[in-house]
Structure formats: C-alpha cells, structure tokens
Amino acid sequence: MKNFEKLGISEDLVKGLSELNIITPTEIQQKVIPILLDGNTHIVGQASTGTGKTAAYGLPLLQQIDPELKEVQALILCPTRELSQQVAKQLFRFTKYYTKIFTEAVYGGEYIGKQITSLQRLTHIVVATPGRLIDLVKREAVNLSFVKTVILDEADEMLSRGFKNELDEILRSLPSVKSKWLFSATMPEGIKDIVKQHMSAKAVHIKESGKSVVNKQITHQYITCNDKAKLNTLMQFLKSEKENRGLIFCRTKAATRKLAKQLIAKNVATDAIHGDLLQKERDKVMRAFKNKNLQFLVATDVAARGIDIEALAFVVHYQLPESNEYYTHRSGRTARAGKDGLSLCLVNSAELKVLESYERKLGINFKELKT
C-alpha cells in the first residue's frame, strides 16, 4: 500500500491532507494519481461515489498549475451547484501548506454579475456547471485560451441533466487542451459517445477492481412490506437508528413532499428537497441539514446530487429508483471517506425482482432486514 508521497504528491500537499485525516490513498487514487502526474493525459476513470475522486484528480492538478501564470489553466465541469462548491472547497483545503492556487466556482441559480466580478480576481482553476460557463464565455467574462486541463466530474450525471449539447460545445471550443480527465460512477452510452468524440483513442481507462461499481463500504439490505405498511415500517427503522442521520429517496417531487409532510406530522426532524424549490429555499433546507437541525432529508434523485454530508449513516429507498445508475448514485451518499454505510430498500414482493437485477448488474448482495 503506497502513501501519497510515494505516489508523487508533494510534501506540503500531504501535510494538508493529513490535517483532513486523509492518510491512506483509496484504490482509485492509487491507480490514477501517478498517471495524471505525468501530464498531457487523456483518462477515463470509473469509480463509485464517495471513493475520493476529487483528491484523485485534484492533487495532480494542483501540482501542474503554474502559480506565476495569472491565467485560468484548468477547467472542472460539474453537474450541480453543490458539487461545484464542494470541489472548490476541497481544493482550497488541500492547499493549506501549499503554494496558493486560486479557484473560483461558478454555477446557475446565482446572480451572474457577482460571478463576473469574482472572475476578475486572480483565478487559476474554474469549477463550473456547463450552462453557466457558456454564459460567462459568451459575455467574455472568462478567458479559457490558457486552459491545459479539462476535467468532467460525475459525467454521467451531467448527461442525465441534459448537458450533452453544452459539453459538446465546451469541448469543441478547446481543441488544443492537452489533458482531458473524465470521471463517472457509471458508463452509459452517452459517456462512451463523449469519449469517442472528444478524447484520444489512446485514452487510459481506469476502473476499480471487482465486479461492483458501488462503494464496497456499503451494506445493502431490504425490508418487504406492502404499500399501506410502508410509512410505519419507515418510522420503525428511523427510530431504531437513534442519533444516526440519513437520506430518504422518493421518485417524484409530489411523493417527496407528501412523505416529508407525513414524517413532520409524526414529529420527525426532516424536510424535503426537490426540483421545485427556489435556490434560496434549497439553501435554507441544506443549511438546516448540515447544521444538524434536521436529522433526515427526503429527496428526489436529481435534487440529492452533489450533496456531500459527512457521516450519513444510511440512505433509504422509500421508492426504488428508475435505473441501476440512480441506485448507484443514491447509495453513494453514504459510506463516504472510508466510512461504512447502509442502503435500505423498502419493497413489496413484486419489487424483489428489481433487487435481483441490481445484484446481477451492480455486483452487490442484498440481505433481508427482519422487522
């Protein structure tokens, strides 16, 4: 097992990592860091959520930035405002003892004038959602002509949010970029198209070992109950979790709102997060959750992307997701940074076939949780 210094990470960055209690490189970090440090690389990395992808690409990127060059040298594309903020925050934390590298996060849902002003400051790395980046480029608020590295983080989620055209436009506008790094938990056909169109035929493909594309720290369980008993079954489970915190997933905005209201009526400290919320409403709910004023959060698949709360003990699938990919992403909200976690499905007898499909396609095993 190599440590970060043996992988080629500088002593000052390692010192910052140790303060964040990041000591031992994860599998994906061990595999990609030495390759990325070589520079001028095209890489496609498939790794489950919560396995340290940000450090895997962020540490080599920081070492390749020239702090004396007062231009944007790297672009990181993310699907959501939350993930953009999270990535920028992590890069800042990594550099506590390192040469100062300046990162700016820009995304939709915030006044663009404020972001234009921020980009006038010294910026080496831009972390952006695709749509907002295109708006800023059209307004000539950001100069990408010095960019050497483009990173697509959670590329599959950017596609599921309908950003394919924006990604094509951005990547076509940067033909001279030497390094393109794509990271994704799953590899649907749309991702393969992007790789084929915009990346080298010699791109290095890296995948975690083993059949499973889901974080190995996650335990997968299910409870069989009919739909009428589902709410009471959920209540019993939440009570058994004592002080533990978690996410509860529904498939639709209406179901999310309804379940949150039902739980609140039973004095459960929770709230709903879904696509109909205004950004300020979403931020208010997220602050309450992060500050532990809420113990649980009821969420739709799309609204939960980018949420990175430490020490979430579990996720509950109150309604099963629409696809294998969403099961992977939902489950990845727990068991982050090397911790263990639980993914619990509440299913009726007819839905057991879906769990069997997850087992086959995702390389996981479910155990029944008796109530």
N, C-alpha and C positions, 0 to 999 in steps of 0.2 A: 504493500500500500504506500503510494507516494504522497508526500505532503505538498503544499502549494509551492514552496521554494524549489523543490525538486522538479516540479512541473514547469518551472521557469518564471514564476511570479516574483516580482521584486520584494525585497525585504520590507520596504515601507508599506506596500500594499498588504503584505502578510500580517504586519503589525496591526493594521486597521481591521483586518478580518478577525484576528484573534479577539479583539475587543467586542466584536459582534458574535463571538462564540462560534465562528466558522473555522474549524480546525482541520478536519479531515475532508478532502475533496470527495464529492459524490462520483458515482460512476460516469455520468455524462461529463462532469468537469474533467475527470482524468482522461477521458477519451478526446475531448475537443480542444482543451487549452493548448497542448503542445502543437497541434495543427494550426490553430489560429495565430499563435505567436510567430509562426513562420511568415505571415503576411501574404498578400496577394492570393487569397484563398477563396474558393467557392465551396461552401459546405452546406449540407442538408442534414440537420440534426433532429431526430425523433426521440423525444423524451417525455415521460409523463409529467403532469403538472406537479409542482412542489418539489422538484428534484434539483433545484439550483441552477436553472438555465441562465438567469440574469448574471450570476457570477461567472458562469461558463463562458459567456461571450463578453461580459463587461470587463473582466480583468485583463484579458489580452487587448481589448480595445483601448483601455486607458493607457496601456504601455505603448501603444502605437500612435497616440496623439502627440503632436509637437506643440508644447505649450507656448513656444515663441511665435508660432504662426497664428496670427489673430483672425482666423477664419474658421467657419464651420467645416470640420473634417470628417464627421461621421453622422449618419442618419439612422435612427432606430424607429421603425414603424410598429405601432401597437394598435389593437382593435378598440380600446376604450380609454376614456379619460383616466379612470382609476389605475389601469396598468401603466399608462404613460407617467403618471405622478409617482407610482411605486418604483418604476425603473430609474427615473431621475433621482429619487431619494436614495436608492441603493447605491448608485454610482457615487453620489456625494459622500455617503457613509464610508465607502471603500477607501476614499482618498484622504482620510483624516490626517495621515502622516506622509502623504504622497504629494508630489508637485500638484499645485492646484489646477484642475481641469474643470472648465465651466460648462455646465449642462443646462439646457432650457427645455422644459416640457410645454408643448402647445397642443390644444385639443378643442373640439367643438364644445358648445354649451357654456362658453365664457366669452366675454367681450373681446373681440379681435384686436381692438385698439390697444388694449393693455398688453396683449402678447406682442404686437408690433413694437411697442416701446421696450419691452423686455429683450427682444432680439437685437436691439440696437446696442446692448451691452456686449462685452466680450463673450462669445459663445463658441465652444469647440465641438460640442455634441448637441444635436437637436433630437429630442424624443417627441414623436408626433403621431396623431391619428391621421390617416390618409387624406380625408376630406379637408381638414383644416390646413394641412401642409400645402395642398394645391391652392387653396385660397390665399395663403401667405405668399406663395411663389408668384401668383398672378399679380399681387399687389407690390411685388418686388421688395417684400419685407425681409426676405431671407435669400442669401446667395449660396447656392449649392455647387458652384463650379469648382470648389476645392475639396469636395467630398471624395474620400478614398474608399470608405467602407459603408455599405448599406446592410442593415440587419432587419429581418422580418421576424418579429416575436409573436408567437401564437398566430401563425399564418393561417391555420385552418379557421380560427375564429374570425379573422378579418374577412375571409371568404364568406362565412356564414352570415356576416353582417352586410354583405353586398358590396364589398370594397374591391371586387375584382378589377373593374374598369379603372379605378383610381390607382391601384397597384400597378397595372399595366402602364398607365400614363407616367407615373413617377419613375418606374424602372426604365422606360424608354427614353426618358429625359436625361438619364445618367449613364450613357453608353460607355464612358471611359472609366467608370468605377472599377477598381482592381479587385476588391473583396466584396463578395455577397454572401451573407450568412443567413440561412433560413432555419427557423426553429418552429416545430409544430408537434403537438401531442398525437395527432392523427395525420394520416396521409390520404385524404380523399383525392378524387381525380383532378379537382381544380388545382390542388397543390402541385400535382405532377405536371399539369399544364404550365404553371408558372416556372417550375424548374426547367422544363423543356424550352420555353420561350426566352427566358431571361438569364439563365445560368449556364455555365460551361458544361459541355458534355463530360468533362473530366471532374465534375464536382464530387467531392468526397461525401459519401453517405455514412452517417453515424447513427446507430440505434442502440438503445440499452439492451443488454443481454437478456435472454429468456424470451418466452413467448408473450408474456404480458406487457401491454403498453400502459398499464395502470400502475401507479406507485405501489411498490411491494410492501410498504408500511401500512397499507390499508387492509382492514378486515372487512369482508363482505358478508352481510347477514340479511335475513328476511323474516318477516312475520306474515303468516297467512291469516287474513281476516276478510269478512265481507264488507262491502262498501258502507253499510249502516254502522258497523262497529269500528270503522277506521279512525274516527275522531277520538273515541275513548281509548283505542289502542295507542294512538299517538300520545295522549295525555299520560297514560301509564308509563310509557317509555321516557317521556320528558321528566316525570317525577323521579324515575329511577336514576337519572343522570345527575341528580343533586345540583352541584355548582357548575357542571360542565356546560360549555356553550356550543352552539351548532347552527347549521343552516337547514331549513326545511324547504324542499323544492316542490313546486306545482308547475303544470304545463302551460297554464294560461294566466293572463292578468286577472281575469274575473275570479278564478279559483284561488289565486294568491290573496286577493283582497278578502274573499269570503273566509278563508281559513284563518287569516290574521284576526279578523273580527271575532270569530268563534273562540280563538285562543285568548284574546284580550278579555272577552266576556267571562272567561274562566280564570281571570287574574294571572295570566301568563305574561311575563315581561317580554313582549315581542312587538314587531311591526312588519309591514310589508314593503318590499322593494320591487318595482316593476316598471315597464317602459312608459307608462302614462304619467309618471311623476315628473314634475319640473326639476331642473337640475338642483335648484336650491332646496327643494323638498327631499330629493335623494341625498344630498349632502347632509341634511339635518338628521335623517334616519341613520346614515353611515356614522356620523359623529356619535350618536347615542349608542350605537352598537360597539364602536371602538372604545368608547369611554365606559363600557360595561353597564350602562343604564338599561340596556336591553340584553337579555340572556340568549334569545333566539331571534333569527331573522327568517321570514317567509319570503321566498324569492322565485322569480321566473328564471329560466336558463340564461336568457340574454342579459337580464339585469344583474345577475350574480357574477358575470365575467369580470375579471380584474380585481375582484375582492380578495385581499390578502390580509387576513386577520390571523395573528399568531395564536396558537394553542386552541384552535377549533377542534373539539374532541370528536365531532361526528357530523355527518350530513344524513338527512332523512329524505328519501324519495317518496313523498306522500302520493304523488302521481309519477309513474315511470316516464322517463324522457322519450323523445321521439326517435332517438338514434343511439347507436353504440357510442358515437363520438361525444354526445352530450352526457352519457353516463360517465365517460372518462373525465370530462371537464367538471361535472358536478362533484364527483368523488374526490377530485384533486383539490377541492377547497379545504380538505382536512389532511392530516399527516404531512404537514409542511415542515421543511427544515429538519428532516430526520426524525420527527416525532411520529408516534403511532396514531392511527385514527380509525373510525368506524364508518362504513357506508351501509345504511339500513334501508331496505325496500319494504314498503307496506303493500302487499299484493293480494288479490283474490286468487282462487285456484286456477282460473283461466290464464292468469298472467305468469304462472310458473314457467310456461314455455319461453317467455321473453327472457327470464333469468337464465334458462338453459342456453339461449342464444348468446347472452353476454359471456357465459362461461366458455363457450366454444370460440367466439370471435375475439375476446379480450384476454383469454388465458388466465381467468380468475376462477375462484371456487366460492360458492355460497354455502353458508351453514344456516339452518333454521334456528331462530331465536324463539324459544318457548315462552309463552306469557302465562 
